[in-house]
Amino acid sequence: MALLKYQLSAAKRFLSQFWNIPIGFSESPPLSDSDIAKILANWEIERINARKVLWGGSSSNQIIETPTGKYVLRNAGANRDYVDFQIFIINKLREHNFSYSIPQPLTAKGTSCVSYLGHFWLLYRFIEGHPLRTITAAQSEEIGRLMANYHTIARCIDYHHMGNFSLALFENETIHSVLREKEYPVVAKKTGSRLKELLSRSIAPILEAYNNIPATDKESIERLRKIPIYDDWHGHNLLAVNGKVIGLVDFDSLVTAPRIVDVQNGLLYAAGTNKGIDIPKLRAFVQGYCSVSQLAESEMSLIYPLMIDRITSLISDILVKKKTKNSRYKDDILIFFINVLSWTIQNKKEFLKHLRAASYSVF
């Protein structure tokens, strides 16, 4: 019980850095005790207690205490095809003996998900561990190894019959329409907020770097082999025990894309800080990855333009969502993304130098 309470408080502390999450936030209606009982009846499980866990913007997780142990009841969203895709990838990872703990959806009446209130629900056994609020260099290296092991299996999965879940890259028009609204020097004079001031001086160079991504780089990325990638490597989706990374949860961001999309995403969270990129953590992450699966030079050179595209896209997406009432995003997450991206743009040569040096140092 003490570990459970720690996980719940850690989840709240971690997310409170970035999101304004109201209690019970979910895209589906809040669950009553009666709702939980009706959903669990499909698995013939009777709960003793349920505690809400607030992680993930599109999910509502309940930790269920039962006479036979703890379970997680997860809202997997409203798209059945996408839920089936998540379950398919999870099952394939298990079939290929993925060496880290992952959720295993339990079967209920012949299916791994149950429909209720217009959403699909998964139930799996609770995985002991706690999220990574801060990430050390040693943990960055282990995250790199975990990712490479994941990719090694993902490259063996024939997923094409599951539908089209391809990630859209380089959405120029959308990004320009959002960011140009923020490109006003006077905005800093209207408000003294840290975010407004950062936007006023950062958006123009970010857009310049984005616009200068060579068409040949985009074409090269498009030609790379696509696999099912995880695409959400922040510390709260990783579980650790005694500081050692032991598991990966929340497979609700899966898409198909080149593996280096995951690599840049992992670098963002494993090595990113409010001052930019932590070089020792960058090197540790890349060394961990390349100790399992080497990156080709052609891939290495494309990580930089992908980081420009992906982080710029994240900034654009959050700026749009922050306009909505009760937005869950705090300024801090935007400040983090802008600072990491600005540092990467300003230190492109150093960034690429350490990427390559870390990769080559493995062999």
N, C-alpha and C positions, 0 to 999 in steps of 0.2 A: 504493500500500500504506500509506503514511503517513496518508493521509486515512481509509482504512478503519480503521486502528488508532485514530485519533482519534475516529471515530464510535462505535466499540465502547466505548471508555473513557468517552466523553461520555454514552452511553446508560446505562452502569452508574452513573456519578456522578449523573445526573439522577434515576433511579429510586430510588437509595439514599437520597435525601432523604425518600422517602415510604413505600417498600415494603421489607419484609424478603423479598427474592426469593432462594430457594435456587438454586444453580447448576442449570441445566437445567429450571427450573420450567415446567410446561405442564400443561394439563388432559388432554393426550394423553400416552401413554407416551413416554419419551425416545427419540430417534431414534439408532439405531446407524449406522455407516458403511454397512452392508448395506441398512438401511431407506432411507437417503438415495439410494443408488444405484438401488434399485427404483423409488422415486418419480420420480427424474429420468429414468429410462429411458422414461417416458411421453412426454417431450419430446425424446427422443433426444439428451440432453445428458450429457456425461461431466465430472464435476467434477475439479478439481485439489485444491481444499481447501474446507472448510466451516467457518465460524466462527459460533457461536451469538450472536444478538443478543437481549437480554432487554428487550423492550418489549411491553406489553399483557398483561393478566392471563389472557386466554383464548387466547393465541396463542404459538406457538413459531417464531421466525424464524431462518432460516439464511442467511447470506450465502455464496453459492456462487461460487467462483472457477473459471472455465472458460477454455479456449483462445480463446473468442470474447467474453470479457468477464465482468463480475460480474452475478449474478442474486440475487434474494431468493426463497427458498422459504418460503412462509407457511402456517401452519396456520390455516385460516379457520373452524374449528369443525365441529360435528357436524350442524348443521341445513342441509340442502341448499337448502331454500327461501330461507333467509336468505342463504346464500352467493350464490345466484342473484340475489337482490335487490341485494347489494353490487356484483356484476359489472354488473348492469343499470344502476345509477346511475353507476358509473365510466364505462361505455361511452357513456352519454348526455352526461356532462360532456365527453368527448372529441368527440362528434359536434357539440356546440355550441361547440367551440373554446375551452374553459376555458383561461384564459391562464396557469395555473400548472401546474407539473409534478405529475402524479399517477401512481400505479402503473397499468400496463397488463398485465393477466393474459394470458399467452401461451396459445394454443390447443394442446391435446394430444389427438390422436385425435378431433377434432371437438368437444371440450369445453374449457372454461376452468378446470375444476377436476378433480382426481384424487382418488379415494377410497382411503384407506389407513389401517389401524388404527382404523377407525371415525370418522375425521375426513376433511375435504376440504382439499386442498392446492392453493395457487395458486403460480404461478411468474411473476415479472416482472423486467424489467431493473432493476438497481440504479440508484437516483437519487442522483447526487452531491449532497452537502450535509451539513449537521450540524444537530442539534436545537437549539432555543432554551432554554438553561438559565436564562437571565435575559432579560427582555423590556424593551427601551427604549421610550420614548414613540413614536419614529419607527416601530419595529416594531409597536407597538400599532395605529398608524394603518394600516399595511400589512395587518395581520391583519383589521382592519375592512373594508378594500377587498376583500381576498380573500373574506371571508365574504359580502359583498354580491354579488360576482360569482357565487359559488356559488349563492346564493339566487335570483338573477336567472334562472339556468338551471334550477334545481330547480322553480321555479314553472311552467316550460314542460313538465315531464315528467309524462306520464300513467302513473302507477305502480300504479293500483288493481288491475290484473290480476295483480300480483306477490304479492298476499297482504296480510294485515293485520299491519303492524308499527308500530301506533300506540303512542305513549308514554303511559303512565298517569300522570296528574297528580293532585295533591291526594288521596293515599292516606292519609286521616286515621287510620283505625284502626291500620294498620301502624305509622305513625310514632309514635302515642301509646303503643302497646304496648311499643315499644323505648325511647323516650326517658324515659318515666315511671319505668322501672327505674333510670335514672341520676339521677333528681331527688331526691337525698338529700344534705342539707348535711353529714352525718357522713362522707360518703365521703372528704372531704378530710382528716379527722382520722385515717383508717385508713392513708392513704398520702400521702407528700409529693410524689408525681409531679405534674409540671406539668399533664398532661392531666386527672388526677383533680380537681385544684383548679379548673381551667378549667371542667370539666363541672359541678362543684357550684355554681358561680355563674352559669353561662351557660344551662343547659338550661331553667330556669323562664322567663326572658324570651324565649328562642327559642320555646318552646311558646306563650307568651302571644301573641307576634306571629303565629305560625302560626294559632292559633285565631281571631285577629281579622281574618284575610283575609276581606273581604266576600264573601258569596255572589254578589253582582252581578259582582264581578271574576272569580270562577271561571266564571260563566255567559258573560261576555264573552270570556274566553280560549277557552272551548269553542266559541264561534261563529266564531272566527278561522279563516281558511283554513289547512289543513294541507298541508305540503309535505315531501319527504324532507330532513330536516336531518342535519347531521353529528354534533352532540351530544358532541363530545369534543375541545375546542379547546386542550388543554394544549400547552405548548411542545414536548414531545417528538414530537408528531404533525405539527409544522411544520418544514420544512427551510429552512435559510438558507445562502447563499454570500456570504462577505465582509460579513456582517451584514444582507444583503437577503433578505427572505422570498421563496422561489422555489417552494415545493412543499408539498403536503399528502399525508400517507400514513395507512395504517391505517384503513380504512373499516369497521371492525367494530363501530361503535356507532350506525350509521344507524338512524333511526326516523322516523316521520311525526308531525309536530307543527307548531304555529304557528312561524313563523320567529323570533319573539322568544324562544323557548326557546333557540335557538342564540345569540341576542344576549346574553342574560344569562349563558350559559355562557362565551362569549367574554370578557365583562367580568370574570368570575371569574378567569380565567387570565391575561388580558392586563393587568388593572389591579389584581388582588388581591395583597395582601402580608400578612405576619404582623401588621401594624398596622391592617389594614383595606383600604380602597380608595385607590389612588393617583390623585388627582384629575386631574393632567396626563395620565396614561395613559388614564383613563376618557374624558376629552375627546378625546384623539387617536383612540382606538378608534371612538367614535361619529362623529367628523368623517370618518374614513376610510370608515366604512360609509355614511354619508349622502351622501358625495360621489358614490357610485355608485347608491344606492337609498334614497330618503328614507323615514323611519319616520313613520307617521301619529301624530297626537297620541293617538288612541285606543290605539295600540300602545304608545307611550311610557309612558303611565300604568300599563300592566299589567306592565312589566318588574320593578317592585319586588315585587309579590306573587308573581311567578314565581320571582324570586331566593329569596324566603323559602321557597317550596315546594321548589325544586330543591336548594338547599344543605342544607336540613333533611333532605330525602330522602337525600342523599349521606351526611350524618352518621349517620342511622339505619342505612343499609345497611352502612356500615363498622363501626359498633358491633356489629352482628350478626356480621359476618365475623371480627371480632377475637376472638370467643369460640371460634372453631375452632382446632384444633391447627395449628401452623405457619402462622398467618395471615401474609400477605405485607405487611400494612399496618402501618407504623410510626405512632407517636403523632403525628409531625410533620404528616402530612397532615390528621388530624382537627383539630389545633390551628390549622392554616391555615384550614380551612373554618369553624371556629367563630369565629375572629377576624374573618374577612371578613364573615360573617353578622351577628355582634354589632355591628360597626361600621355596617353598612348599616341595621340596625334603629334604632340610636341616632342615626343621622344621616340619617334618611329625607328630610327636607326638603332638605338639602344635596345628597344623592345625586340626587334628582329635579331640583333646580335645575340642576345641572351637566349632567345628561342632556339636558334641554331646551335649555339654552344652547348646548351643543356641536352639537346637531342644527340649530338655527336659524342658527348662525354659518356654515354651509356656503353658505347662499343669501342 
